[in-house]
Amino acid sequence: MSNFFYKDGVLFCEDVPVSDIALKYGTPSYVYSKKTLEDNFDAYSNSFIENEGMVCFSVKSLSNISILRLLSEKGSGFDIVSGGELERVIVAGADPKKIIFTGIAKTNAEIIQGIKKDILSFNIESESEMLRIERIAKKEKTIVDVTIRFNPEIDSGGHEYIKTGRKKDKFGILLDGVLKLSKYISSSDSLNLIGLSCHIGSQIFDLNDFKESAKYIKKLAREINNTGIELKFLDIGGGLGISYTESDFPFPGDLVKDIKKELNDRNEKIILEPGRSISGNAGIMLTSVEYIKGKYLIVDAGMNDLIRPALYGAKHDVINVKKGKSKANNWTIVGPICESSDVLAKDYLLEASEGDVLAVKTAGAYGHVMSSNYNSRRKPPEILVDGNKFKVIRKRESYDDLIKNEVNIESEF
């Protein structure tokens, strides 16, 4: 459930008028509801009996340290894909034994970083990676816990770019290679196989795809057990879809129920890695209408601030933070970036006038984390609302921030 709603024609986030936030921190800016984040996490966590499962939030969807700390305090684990994300969750106070390191291109430095932090597990995604982790473990004179991420060859996900579980995709180990790797790991003095993992994509609405993944993981677990290896957990990944335009969508409790039913004869802990379904509807992006030019509504937020529409053709609902103040028209909503693809929405019916503040809904996932400095634009601030209070949890970048890491070549010669 989202905590963004209208009261007397004014958009609120929890008990705060969104216009107050725009007035204080300007636009573009990201606004998050603490209660929505907590409710969405609880929808997963409360579906498990104690110690039956673990929710590992996908950090790539929303990586602000304050948000990560909030989720960590609720007991969340974390799915990370880089050394930077590992540093973030550690700073946020995460339990290292609730951190799973995914990603197909882990560097030596990142592997050593994960070993030093004593994380729960590395998701192995290739034979080469397995051998590299083993070499580093030997050098560090330690035993490293690992998980095999397999590719279940399921075609699922909302867009070609976010499908990850097919044979042709770059992620995971093909099914026929899992036993080979597990046998190697069982004979290694430096590696310890503790789980299986899979992830078939994002924006998945068909729960049958998750059930198929659970069937695959159960079959593989049995085959691995037959080699004498006992596993600690089975990781079904994330990817549960959410509504961006008020369509029907499945609920976390339904997903957990179906997975538990498929795995009811297994003793391993179940791990899920949701991201978007926790953070997506917990955030909005605020933007101001700078100019009206014919049918173009020109706003101050660009594809550098929210790239999903330009990258995926993603559709976000856009609303005025104050209803009834302007006339409704069909607009093409565009930003300031010097690219024709800098379009938030096409032929979109909306009340708007110059100077109005708009809210782009469901921007909490893959919003600020994918922002950039293209056109030398400063990244927007992030604001967290808690009841009738709000505070900035990431400042708007300054012009000094833009150039502070660049070197003046004339001073170097």
Backbone hydrogen bonds, N-H to C=O, Kabsch-Sander energy under -0.5 kcal/mol:
donor,donor_aa,acceptor,acceptor_aa,energy
5,F,12,F,-1.9
7,K,10,V,-2.5
10,V,7,K,-1.4
11,L,321,V,-2.7
12,F,5,F,-3.6
13,C,16,V,-2.8
14,E,3,N,-3.1
14,E,12,F,-0.5
15,D,387,G,-2.0
16,V,13,C,-2.1
18,V,11,L,-2.6
20,D,17,P,-1.4
21,I,17,P,-0.9
22,A,18,V,-2.1
23,L,19,S,-2.1
24,K,20,D,-1.8
25,Y,21,I,-2.9
26,G,22,A,-1.9
29,S,286,L,-1.5
30,Y,381,P,-2.5
31,V,284,I,-2.6
32,Y,383,I,-2.9
33,S,282,A,-2.6
34,K,32,Y,-0.6
34,K,385,V,-2.6
37,L,33,S,-1.9
38,E,34,K,-2.4
39,D,35,K,-2.9
40,N,36,T,-2.6
41,F,37,L,-2.1
42,D,38,E,-2.7
43,A,39,D,-1.7
44,Y,40,N,-0.8
44,Y,41,F,-1.1
45,S,41,F,-2.7
46,N,42,D,-2.8
47,S,44,Y,-1.5
48,F,45,S,-1.4
52,E,49,I,-2.6
53,G,49,I,-0.6
54,M,270,I,-2.3
56,C,54,M,-0.6
56,C,272,L,-3.3
57,F,55,V,-0.7
57,F,77,G,-2.3
58,S,274,P,-2.3
59,V,57,F,-1.0
59,V,79,D,-2.0
61,S,58,S,-1.7
62,L,58,S,-0.5
62,L,59,V,-0.8
68,L,64,N,-2.3
69,R,65,I,-2.6
70,L,66,S,-2.1
71,L,67,I,-2.2
72,S,68,L,-2.6
73,E,69,R,-2.4
74,K,70,L,-0.7
74,K,71,L,-0.6
75,G,72,S,-1.8
76,S,71,L,-2.3
77,G,55,V,-3.4
78,F,98,K,-3.0
79,D,57,F,-2.6
80,I,78,F,-0.6
80,I,100,I,-2.8
86,L,82,S,-1.9
87,E,83,G,-2.3
88,R,84,G,-2.1
89,V,85,E,-2.4
90,I,86,L,-2.0
91,V,87,E,-2.4
92,A,88,R,-2.0
93,G,90,I,-1.6
94,A,89,V,-2.7
98,K,95,D,-2.5
99,I,96,P,-1.6
100,I,78,F,-2.6
101,F,121,S,-2.5
102,T,80,I,-3.3
102,T,100,I,-0.8
106,K,103,G,-0.5
111,I,107,T,-2.4
112,I,108,N,-2.6
113,Q,109,A,-2.4
114,G,110,E,-2.4
115,I,111,I,-2.3
116,K,112,I,-2.9
117,K,113,Q,-1.8
118,D,114,G,-0.6
118,D,115,I,-1.0
119,I,114,G,-1.7
120,L,96,P,-1.5
120,L,99,I,-1.0
121,S,99,I,-1.4
122,F,145,D,-1.3
123,N,101,F,-3.1
124,I,122,F,-0.8
124,I,147,T,-3.9
130,M,126,S,-2.0
131,L,127,E,-2.3
132,R,128,S,-2.1
133,I,129,E,-2.8
134,E,130,M,-2.1
135,R,131,L,-2.2
136,I,132,R,-2.5
137,A,133,I,-2.6
138,K,134,E,-2.3
139,K,135,R,-2.1
140,E,136,I,-2.4
141,K,138,K,-0.9
142,T,137,A,-2.3
144,V,190,S,-2.8
146,V,192,N,-2.8
147,T,122,F,-3.0
148,I,195,G,-1.8
149,R,124,I,-2.5
149,R,147,T,-0.7
150,F,148,I,-0.8
150,F,197,S,-2.7
151,N,173,I,-3.5
153,E,165,G,-0.9
154,I,165,G,-1.8
156,S,154,I,-1.1
156,S,200,I,-0.6
158,G,202,S,-2.5
162,I,159,H,-1.9
163,K,160,E,-0.9
164,T,200,I,-1.4
165,G,200,I,-1.2
169,D,166,R,-1.3
173,I,149,R,-2.6
175,L,151,N,-0.6
177,G,174,L,-2.3
178,V,174,L,-0.6
178,V,175,L,-1.2
179,L,175,L,-0.5
181,L,177,G,-2.0
182,S,178,V,-2.6
183,K,179,L,-2.4
184,Y,180,K,-1.7
185,I,181,L,-2.7
186,S,182,S,-2.1
187,S,183,K,-1.0
187,S,184,Y,-0.8
188,S,184,Y,-0.5
188,S,185,I,-1.3
192,N,144,V,-2.3
194,I,146,V,-2.7
194,I,192,N,-0.6
195,G,146,V,-0.8
196,L,233,F,-1.3
197,S,148,I,-2.5
198,C,235,D,-1.7
202,S,162,I,-1.8
204,I,239,G,-2.9
205,F,203,Q,-0.5
207,L,205,F,-0.8
209,D,206,D,-1.5
210,F,206,D,-0.7
211,K,207,L,-2.1
212,E,208,N,-2.3
213,S,209,D,-1.8
214,A,210,F,-2.3
215,K,211,K,-2.0
216,Y,212,E,-2.2
217,I,213,S,-2.6
218,K,214,A,-2.1
219,K,215,K,-2.2
220,L,216,Y,-2.5
221,A,217,I,-2.2
222,R,218,K,-2.1
223,E,219,K,-1.9
224,I,220,L,-2.5
225,N,221,A,-2.6
226,N,222,R,-1.8
227,T,224,I,-1.5
228,G,225,N,-2.1
229,I,224,I,-1.4
232,K,194,I,-3.0
233,F,194,I,-1.7
234,L,269,K,-2.7
235,D,196,L,-3.2
236,I,234,L,-0.7
236,I,271,I,-2.4
237,G,271,I,-0.5
241,G,204,I,-3.1
254,D,251,F,-0.7
255,L,251,F,-1.9
256,V,252,P,-2.8
257,K,253,G,-2.2
258,D,254,D,-2.2
259,I,255,L,-2.4
260,K,256,V,-2.7
261,K,257,K,-1.9
262,E,258,D,-1.8
263,L,259,I,-1.9
264,N,261,K,-0.8
266,R,263,L,-2.1
269,K,232,K,-2.5
270,I,52,E,-2.1
271,I,234,L,-2.4
272,L,54,M,-2.2
273,E,237,G,-2.0
278,I,275,G,-1.8
279,S,275,G,-2.5
280,G,276,R,-2.9
282,A,279,S,-0.9
283,G,280,G,-1.2
284,I,31,V,-2.2
285,M,360,V,-2.0
286,L,29,S,-3.4
287,T,358,L,-2.3
289,V,356,D,-2.8
290,E,288,S,-0.7
290,E,298,I,-2.4
291,Y,298,I,-1.7
293,K,296,Y,-2.4
296,Y,293,K,-2.4
297,L,332,T,-2.4
298,I,291,Y,-2.6
298,I,296,Y,-0.7
299,V,297,L,-0.6
299,V,334,V,-2.9
300,D,288,S,-1.7
305,D,302,G,-1.6
306,L,302,G,-2.0
311,L,307,I,-2.9
312,Y,308,R,-2.9
313,G,308,R,-0.7
313,G,309,P,-1.0
314,A,308,R,-1.5
316,H,314,A,-0.5
317,D,244,Y,-1.0
319,I,359,A,-2.4
321,V,357,V,-2.4
323,K,9,G,-3.2
325,K,322,K,-0.7
329,N,350,L,-2.0
331,W,329,N,-0.7
331,W,348,Y,-2.9
332,T,295,K,-2.4
333,I,331,W,-0.6
333,I,345,A,-2.4
334,V,297,L,-2.4
334,V,332,T,-0.7
335,G,342,D,-1.7
339,E,337,I,-2.2
342,D,339,E,-1.6
343,V,341,S,-2.5
344,L,333,I,-2.8
345,A,333,I,-1.3
348,Y,331,W,-3.6
349,L,347,D,-0.5
350,L,329,N,-2.4
352,A,327,K,-1.4
352,A,350,L,-0.6
355,G,289,V,-2.7
356,D,353,S,-2.1
358,L,287,T,-3.6
359,A,319,I,-3.3
360,V,285,M,-3.2
361,K,317,D,-2.8
361,K,359,A,-0.7
363,A,283,G,-2.4
364,G,280,G,-2.3
364,G,283,G,-0.8
366,Y,61,S,-2.3
367,G,61,S,-0.5
370,M,367,G,-1.3
371,S,368,H,-1.8
372,S,304,N,-2.1
376,S,373,N,-1.8
377,R,373,N,-0.5
377,R,374,Y,-0.9
382,E,394,R,-2.0
383,I,30,Y,-2.4
384,L,391,K,-2.7
385,V,32,Y,-3.0
386,D,389,K,-2.9
389,K,386,D,-1.6
391,K,384,L,-2.0
393,I,382,E,-3.1
394,R,382,E,-1.4
397,E,379,K,-2.0
402,L,398,S,-1.3
403,I,399,Y,-1.1
404,K,400,D,-1.4
406,E,403,I,-1.7
409,I,407,V,-0.9
411,S,408,N,-1.2
412,E,408,N,-0.5
412,E,409,I,-1.1
413,F,409,I,-0.6
413,F,410,E,-0.6
